[in-house]
Amino acid sequence: MDGVRRSLLLLALLCPAVAGCRYNFVPLIPGQIEPELPARVTGAALTRDGERLVLRAQVDGPITPGFLSVAWFNGTQAIGTDSVYLDAAQRAATFELRAPDKGAYRAVLSFGGSVLRQVELYEVRP
């Protein structure tokens, strides 16, 4: 009986050492993660064409059909809003606003309720 106790005691003392040699993570190489990137505005540009401001924007990434909206500002004053419906086939939008005077213009683009980009055209100091 004394030999059995010694064997059990020796086994109990060696268990932590043997368990320390095992891998702790299964699987050893995790699977590849595919990130879901949100829609983003690329190539946005705000320019002046005579008495009009022209905003061109391209939306890239996975999008659900919806409205790309723009809010126009001159300094801190809101001067207009507009929107264009976009889907997977139509990803580019062009907005125009009549603005005969020079100013510190900003256009804030949003899609699906999230603000994506602000573009600026400073013709005078803000």
C-alpha positions as CSV (number, residue, x, y, z in Angstrom):
1,M,0.0,0.0,0.0
2,D,2.9,2.3,0.7
3,G,4.1,1.8,-2.9
4,V,0.8,2.9,-4.2
5,R,0.8,6.0,-2.1
6,R,4.3,6.9,-3.4
7,S,3.2,6.4,-6.9
8,L,0.2,8.6,-6.5
9,L,2.2,11.2,-4.7
10,L,4.8,11.1,-7.5
11,L,2.1,11.3,-10.1
12,A,0.5,14.3,-8.3
13,L,3.8,16.1,-8.2
14,L,4.6,15.4,-11.9
15,C,1.2,16.4,-13.2
16,P,1.9,20.2,-13.3
17,A,5.1,19.6,-15.1
18,V,3.5,17.4,-17.7
19,A,0.6,19.8,-18.1
20,G,2.9,22.7,-18.7
21,C,4.2,21.1,-21.9
22,R,0.8,21.2,-23.6
23,Y,-0.6,23.8,-25.9
24,N,-3.2,26.1,-24.3
25,F,-5.0,27.3,-27.4
26,V,-7.1,25.2,-29.8
27,P,-6.8,25.6,-32.8
28,L,-3.1,26.2,-32.8
29,I,-3.5,28.5,-35.8
30,P,-6.6,30.6,-35.6
31,G,-8.8,31.1,-38.7
32,Q,-8.4,34.2,-40.9
33,I,-10.5,37.1,-39.8
34,E,-12.4,39.0,-42.6
35,P,-13.0,42.6,-41.4
36,E,-16.1,44.4,-42.4
37,L,-15.1,47.9,-43.4
38,P,-17.7,50.6,-43.4
39,A,-18.6,52.7,-46.4
40,R,-16.2,55.6,-46.9
41,V,-16.0,58.7,-49.1
42,T,-13.1,58.8,-51.5
43,G,-12.1,61.4,-54.0
44,A,-14.3,64.2,-52.5
45,A,-13.5,67.6,-53.9
46,L,-15.2,71.0,-53.4
47,T,-14.6,73.5,-56.2
48,R,-16.0,76.8,-57.5
49,D,-17.5,77.0,-61.0
50,G,-18.5,80.6,-61.6
51,E,-21.3,81.4,-59.2
52,R,-21.8,77.7,-58.2
53,L,-20.0,75.4,-55.7
54,V,-19.6,71.9,-57.1
55,L,-19.0,68.9,-54.8
56,R,-18.0,65.6,-56.3
57,A,-17.8,62.5,-54.1
58,Q,-17.3,58.8,-54.6
59,V,-18.5,56.2,-52.0
60,D,-16.4,53.0,-51.7
61,G,-16.8,49.9,-49.6
62,P,-19.9,47.8,-49.0
63,I,-23.0,49.9,-49.0
64,T,-26.6,49.3,-48.5
65,P,-28.8,51.5,-50.8
66,G,-29.5,54.8,-49.2
67,F,-29.0,58.6,-49.4
68,L,-25.7,60.4,-49.5
69,S,-26.5,63.7,-47.9
70,V,-24.6,67.0,-47.9
71,A,-25.0,69.9,-45.5
72,W,-23.5,73.2,-46.8
73,F,-22.0,75.9,-44.5
74,N,-20.5,79.3,-45.0
75,G,-18.5,79.8,-41.8
76,T,-20.8,78.7,-39.0
77,Q,-24.0,79.5,-40.9
78,A,-25.9,76.6,-42.5
79,I,-26.8,77.6,-46.1
80,G,-28.4,74.4,-47.5
81,T,-28.8,70.6,-47.7
82,D,-29.1,68.1,-50.5
83,S,-29.1,64.4,-51.0
84,V,-28.6,61.8,-53.7
85,Y,-29.7,58.1,-53.7
86,L,-26.8,55.7,-54.0
87,D,-26.7,51.9,-54.5
88,A,-24.1,49.4,-55.6
89,A,-24.4,50.5,-59.3
90,Q,-24.4,54.2,-58.6
91,R,-21.6,55.2,-56.2
92,A,-20.7,58.7,-57.4
93,A,-22.6,61.9,-56.6
94,T,-22.3,65.5,-57.7
95,F,-23.9,68.3,-55.7
96,E,-24.2,72.0,-56.7
97,L,-25.1,75.1,-54.7
98,R,-25.5,78.6,-55.9
99,A,-23.0,80.8,-54.0
100,P,-22.2,84.1,-55.8
101,D,-20.1,85.5,-53.0
102,K,-16.7,84.4,-51.8
103,G,-16.7,82.7,-48.4
104,A,-15.4,80.0,-46.1
105,Y,-17.4,77.1,-47.4
106,R,-17.7,73.6,-45.9
107,A,-19.7,70.6,-47.0
108,V,-20.4,67.8,-44.6
109,L,-21.2,64.4,-46.2
110,S,-23.1,61.7,-44.4
111,F,-24.4,58.3,-45.4
112,G,-26.8,56.1,-43.5
113,G,-26.9,58.5,-40.6
114,S,-23.1,58.6,-40.1
115,V,-20.9,61.6,-41.0
116,L,-18.2,60.4,-43.4
117,R,-16.3,63.4,-44.6
118,Q,-16.0,67.2,-44.5
119,V,-14.5,69.1,-47.4
120,E,-13.6,72.8,-47.3
121,L,-13.1,75.7,-49.7
122,Y,-11.7,78.8,-48.1
123,E,-11.8,81.8,-50.3
124,V,-11.7,84.2,-47.4
125,R,-10.4,83.7,-43.8
126,P,-12.9,81.8,-41.7
